[in-house]
């Protein structure tokens, strides 16, 4: 794998300024991060994709530094889907493949439902189909997902920032047991960004917007309709955020086929096992690229 450094850039799409990392030339692949994460976590994947002949772009999602804040405060699923399509438009592609982890996976599912004609292939990580997640959670998952309720409270930002983000560090440690991230540049940069309270509020706004799904029929359909593009879903066997059992019994929600892959890792498998993760992405996007 090359050690090329991705280029950094800034563009305006869907009325918002997006910062991004880019590497390579060829068919477009968008790599979408989740919470709490940054585009840099995809650098190994960007390099692998570039080596295989792709144009790989990892944007910082709306509200995540150094991208702009949502001008209307909208961090809902519908707007995330529009962001993905607008980014595809900006980079001049008729169609693109999408790789999404955590909230990036949610954005990928929604974009594929909004404009299936614009998404060639979809790879999601750490999040099952939203209909499976929202309507059929296991008892264990209800306990794991309690943090989503905690994030609804107005003082959630203050609690997460307390003692140099000790609570957030504990959560990540539970979500990816054994992953030694605390001294990594990624964690240092993440804390630095989140020390601006407005940035942390933007990240939590994704969770706070979930309630709109139950009152907006169009958003509910966008989030829960079967996905009609070929999809590979990667999950971690040790994921303490979304349990492995949540990825079973969802084949009927992928009408163009579901390819389910298990990785011996936690929630942040793309950072814990970057080479294996890149291989799984490449062999699904183009089997001969992973040979």
LUMVEXSE-449343 format. One record per residue (C-alpha): residue number from 1; chain; x, y, z. Coordinates in steps of 0.1 Angstrom, whole numbers, plus 2048, in hexadecimal, padded with zeros to 3 digits. Example, Ala and Ser with C-alpha at 12.3 -4.5 7.8 and 13.67 -1.06 7.14 Angstrom:
2
<1; A; <87B; 7D3; 84E>>
<2; A; <889; 7F5; 847>>
This chain:
291
<1; A; <800; 800; 800>>
<2; A; <80D; 823; 7F7>>
<3; A; <816; 83D; 811>>
<4; A; <809; 85A; 7FD>>
<5; A; <7FB; 877; 810>>
<6; A; <7D7; 87F; 807>>
<7; A; <7D1; 8A2; 7FA>>
<8; A; <7BB; 8B9; 80F>>
<9; A; <7A0; 8CF; 7FF>>
<10; A; <781; 8E2; 806>>
<11; A; <762; 8E4; 7F0>>
<12; A; <73E; 8F0; 7F3>>
<13; A; <723; 8D6; 7EE>>
<14; A; <6FE; 8D6; 7F9>>
<15; A; <703; 8FA; 805>>
<16; A; <71E; 8EF; 81E>>
<17; A; <744; 8F2; 81E>>
<18; A; <754; 8CF; 820>>
<19; A; <778; 8C8; 827>>
<20; A; <785; 8A8; 819>>
<21; A; <7A3; 891; 813>>
<22; A; <7A9; 883; 7F0>>
<23; A; <7C0; 86B; 7E0>>
<24; A; <7C2; 859; 7BE>>
<25; A; <7B1; 85B; 79C>>
<26; A; <796; 846; 78E>>
<27; A; <772; 83D; 798>>
<28; A; <766; 850; 7B6>>
<29; A; <763; 840; 7D8>>
<30; A; <756; 855; 7F5>>
<31; A; <762; 84B; 818>>
<32; A; <74B; 858; 833>>
<33; A; <755; 858; 858>>
<34; A; <73E; 856; 876>>
<35; A; <73E; 860; 89B>>
<36; A; <756; 869; 8AA>>
<37; A; <76D; 868; 88D>>
<38; A; <780; 87B; 873>>
<39; A; <788; 877; 84E>>
<40; A; <7AC; 86E; 857>>
<41; A; <7A1; 84C; 864>>
<42; A; <79C; 842; 840>>
<43; A; <7BF; 84B; 834>>
<44; A; <7CA; 826; 831>>
<45; A; <7AA; 81F; 81D>>
<46; A; <7B0; 83D; 807>>
<47; A; <7D3; 831; 7FF>>
<48; A; <7C7; 80E; 7F7>>
<49; A; <7AB; 81B; 7E1>>
<50; A; <7C3; 832; 7CF>>
<51; A; <7DC; 816; 7C9>>
<52; A; <7BF; 802; 7BA>>
<53; A; <7B6; 81D; 7A1>>
<54; A; <79B; 831; 7B3>>
<55; A; <796; 855; 7BC>>
<56; A; <790; 853; 7E1>>
<57; A; <781; 870; 7F4>>
<58; A; <77A; 872; 819>>
<59; A; <766; 891; 823>>
<60; A; <763; 89E; 847>>
<61; A; <73D; 89B; 84C>>
<62; A; <728; 8B9; 853>>
<63; A; <731; 8CA; 874>>
<64; A; <752; 8B7; 878>>
<65; A; <770; 8CD; 877>>
<66; A; <77C; 8DB; 860>>
<67; A; <75B; 8D7; 84C>>
<68; A; <740; 8F1; 851>>
<69; A; <723; 8F1; 868>>
<70; A; <700; 8EB; 85A>>
<71; A; <6F3; 90E; 854>>
<72; A; <6D0; 903; 85D>>
<73; A; <6DA; 8EC; 879>>
<74; A; <6CF; 8CD; 866>>
<75; A; <6E3; 8AE; 86D>>
<76; A; <6C8; 896; 865>>
<77; A; <6C9; 877; 84F>>
<78; A; <6B8; 887; 831>>
<79; A; <6D3; 8A3; 830>>
<80; A; <6EF; 889; 834>>
<81; A; <6E1; 877; 815>>
<82; A; <6E0; 897; 802>>
<83; A; <704; 89F; 80C>>
<84; A; <710; 87E; 7FD>>
<85; A; <6FF; 884; 7DB>>
<86; A; <70B; 8A8; 7DB>>
<87; A; <72F; 89C; 7E1>>
<88; A; <72C; 884; 7C4>>
<89; A; <71F; 8A0; 7AE>>
<90; A; <73C; 8B7; 7B8>>
<91; A; <757; 89D; 7B0>>
<92; A; <748; 899; 78E>>
<93; A; <73C; 875; 78F>>
<94; A; <71C; 867; 782>>
<95; A; <71E; 84B; 79B>>
<96; A; <735; 843; 7B9>>
<97; A; <73B; 828; 7D1>>
<98; A; <736; 831; 7F6>>
<99; A; <748; 823; 814>>
<100; A; <739; 82E; 835>>
<101; A; <742; 827; 85A>>
<102; A; <729; 82E; 876>>
<103; A; <716; 84E; 86D>>
<104; A; <728; 84C; 84B>>
<105; A; <716; 82A; 847>>
<106; A; <6F5; 83B; 84F>>
<107; A; <6FC; 856; 835>>
<108; A; <705; 83B; 81C>>
<109; A; <6E5; 828; 821>>
<110; A; <6D0; 847; 81E>>
<111; A; <6E3; 853; 7FF>>
<112; A; <6DE; 831; 7EF>>
<113; A; <6B8; 834; 7F6>>
<114; A; <6B6; 858; 7EB>>
<115; A; <6C8; 853; 7CA>>
<116; A; <6D0; 82F; 7C3>>
<117; A; <6D9; 839; 79F>>
<118; A; <6F7; 84D; 7AD>>
<119; A; <705; 832; 7C4>>
<120; A; <718; 816; 7B3>>
<121; A; <721; 800; 7D1>>
<122; A; <71E; 806; 7F6>>
<123; A; <734; 7F9; 812>>
<124; A; <729; 801; 836>>
<125; A; <73B; 7F9; 856>>
<126; A; <72E; 7F5; 87A>>
<127; A; <709; 7FE; 873>>
<128; A; <6EF; 7E6; 866>>
<129; A; <6D1; 7F1; 850>>
<130; A; <6BF; 80C; 864>>
<131; A; <69E; 7F9; 863>>
<132; A; <6AF; 7DB; 874>>
<133; A; <6BF; 7F2; 88D>>
<134; A; <6A1; 808; 896>>
<135; A; <685; 7EE; 895>>
<136; A; <696; 7CE; 8A1>>
<137; A; <6B1; 7D6; 8BB>>
<138; A; <6BC; 7BA; 8D2>>
<139; A; <6B8; 7BF; 8F7>>
<140; A; <6DE; 7C2; 8F9>>
<141; A; <6DE; 7DC; 8DE>>
<142; A; <6C4; 7F1; 8F1>>
<143; A; <6DD; 7F3; 90D>>
<144; A; <6FA; 7FB; 8F5>>
<145; A; <6E6; 816; 8E5>>
<146; A; <6DF; 829; 905>>
<147; A; <6FA; 842; 8FC>>
<148; A; <6E3; 84F; 8E0>>
<149; A; <6CA; 859; 8FB>>
<150; A; <6E5; 868; 910>>
<151; A; <6F0; 87E; 8F2>>
<152; A; <6CD; 88D; 8F1>>
<153; A; <6D2; 8A1; 912>>
<154; A; <6DE; 8C5; 910>>
<155; A; <6FB; 8BE; 927>>
<156; A; <709; 8A1; 912>>
<157; A; <724; 8B7; 904>>
<158; A; <731; 8C2; 926>>
<159; A; <732; 89E; 932>>
<160; A; <745; 892; 914>>
<161; A; <75E; 8AE; 917>>
<162; A; <764; 8AA; 93C>>
<163; A; <787; 89D; 947>>
<164; A; <796; 89F; 924>>
<165; A; <77A; 88B; 914>>
<166; A; <77E; 86E; 92D>>
<167; A; <75A; 863; 927>>
<168; A; <75D; 862; 902>>
<169; A; <77E; 84F; 905>>
<170; A; <76D; 835; 91B>>
<171; A; <751; 832; 901>>
<172; A; <769; 82C; 8E5>>
<173; A; <77C; 812; 8FA>>
<174; A; <75B; 7FF; 8FF>>
<175; A; <752; 802; 8DB>>
<176; A; <774; 7F5; 8CF>>
<177; A; <783; 7E0; 8EC>>
<178; A; <7A8; 7DD; 8EB>>
<179; A; <7AE; 7F9; 8D2>>
<180; A; <7CA; 80F; 8DE>>
<181; A; <7C0; 830; 8D0>>
<182; A; <7C5; 848; 8ED>>
<183; A; <7E8; 853; 8E2>>
<184; A; <7E1; 854; 8BD>>
<185; A; <7E1; 874; 8A8>>
<186; A; <7BD; 86C; 89F>>
<187; A; <7B1; 86F; 8C3>>
<188; A; <7C5; 88E; 8CA>>
<189; A; <7B7; 89F; 8AB>>
<190; A; <794; 894; 8B3>>
<191; A; <796; 8A3; 8D6>>
<192; A; <7A5; 8C3; 8C9>>
<193; A; <788; 8C7; 8B0>>
<194; A; <76D; 8BE; 8CA>>
<195; A; <77B; 8D8; 8E3>>
<196; A; <767; 8F1; 8CF>>
<197; A; <745; 8EA; 8DF>>
<198; A; <732; 8F2; 8BF>>
<199; A; <745; 8D5; 8AD>>
<200; A; <73B; 8BC; 8C7>>
<201; A; <717; 8C9; 8C6>>
<202; A; <717; 8C4; 8A0>>
<203; A; <722; 8A0; 8A4>>
<204; A; <707; 899; 8BE>>
<205; A; <6ED; 8AA; 8A8>>
<206; A; <6EE; 88B; 892>>
<207; A; <6E0; 877; 8AF>>
<208; A; <6C8; 893; 8B9>>
<209; A; <6B9; 893; 896>>
<210; A; <6AF; 86E; 898>>
<211; A; <68E; 877; 8A8>>
<212; A; <682; 887; 888>>
<213; A; <680; 865; 878>>
<214; A; <660; 85C; 88C>>
<215; A; <64E; 87C; 882>>
<216; A; <659; 880; 85E>>
<217; A; <64C; 864; 847>>
<218; A; <664; 86D; 82A>>
<219; A; <682; 86C; 841>>
<220; A; <676; 84B; 84F>>
<221; A; <673; 83C; 82C>>
<222; A; <695; 849; 822>>
<223; A; <6A5; 839; 841>>
<224; A; <693; 818; 841>>
<225; A; <68C; 80F; 81D>>
<226; A; <69E; 7F1; 80F>>
<227; A; <6C0; 7F9; 7FF>>
<228; A; <6C0; 7F2; 7D9>>
<229; A; <6E5; 7F4; 7D2>>
<230; A; <6FE; 7D8; 7D8>>
<231; A; <70A; 7DB; 7FC>>
<232; A; <726; 7CC; 811>>
<233; A; <721; 7D0; 837>>
<234; A; <73F; 7CC; 84D>>
<235; A; <73B; 7C7; 873>>
<236; A; <752; 7C1; 890>>
<237; A; <750; 7A2; 8A5>>
<238; A; <75A; 7B6; 8C4>>
<239; A; <746; 7D5; 8BD>>
<240; A; <739; 7E3; 8DE>>
<241; A; <725; 7FE; 8CD>>
<242; A; <70F; 7EA; 8B5>>
<243; A; <710; 7C5; 8BD>>
<244; A; <717; 7AA; 8A4>>
<245; A; <6F4; 79B; 8A8>>
<246; A; <6E6; 7BB; 899>>
<247; A; <6F3; 7B2; 876>>
<248; A; <6E0; 791; 873>>
<249; A; <6BE; 78E; 861>>
<250; A; <6C1; 7AD; 84B>>
<251; A; <6C6; 79D; 828>>
<252; A; <6A2; 7A6; 81E>>
<253; A; <6AB; 7CB; 822>>
<254; A; <6C4; 7CA; 806>>
<255; A; <6B2; 7C3; 7E5>>
<256; A; <6D2; 7C4; 7D0>>
<257; A; <6E4; 7AC; 7E8>>
<258; A; <6F5; 7AD; 809>>
<259; A; <719; 7A1; 80F>>
<260; A; <71E; 79F; 834>>
<261; A; <742; 79E; 841>>
<262; A; <74E; 799; 865>>
<263; A; <76F; 7A8; 872>>
<264; A; <780; 79E; 892>>
<265; A; <780; 7C2; 89F>>
<266; A; <76B; 7DB; 8B1>>
<267; A; <756; 7F9; 8A5>>
<268; A; <773; 80B; 895>>
<269; A; <77F; 7EE; 880>>
<270; A; <78B; 804; 864>>
<271; A; <7A5; 812; 87C>>
<272; A; <7AB; 7F2; 890>>
<273; A; <7B0; 7DC; 871>>
<274; A; <7B7; 7F5; 855>>
<275; A; <7C6; 7DC; 83C>>
<276; A; <7AB; 7C2; 840>>
<277; A; <790; 7DE; 83E>>
<278; A; <7A0; 7EB; 81D>>
<279; A; <7A1; 7C8; 80F>>
<280; A; <77C; 7C3; 816>>
<281; A; <773; 7E4; 806>>
<282; A; <788; 7DE; 7E7>>
<283; A; <77D; 7BA; 7E0>>
<284; A; <759; 7C6; 7E1>>
<285; A; <75D; 7E5; 7CB>>
<286; A; <772; 7D2; 7B2>>
<287; A; <77D; 7AE; 7B9>>
<288; A; <79B; 7B0; 7A2>>
<289; A; <7A8; 7CF; 7B6>>
<290; A; <7AD; 7BA; 7D5>>
<291; A; <7C1; 79E; 7C4>>
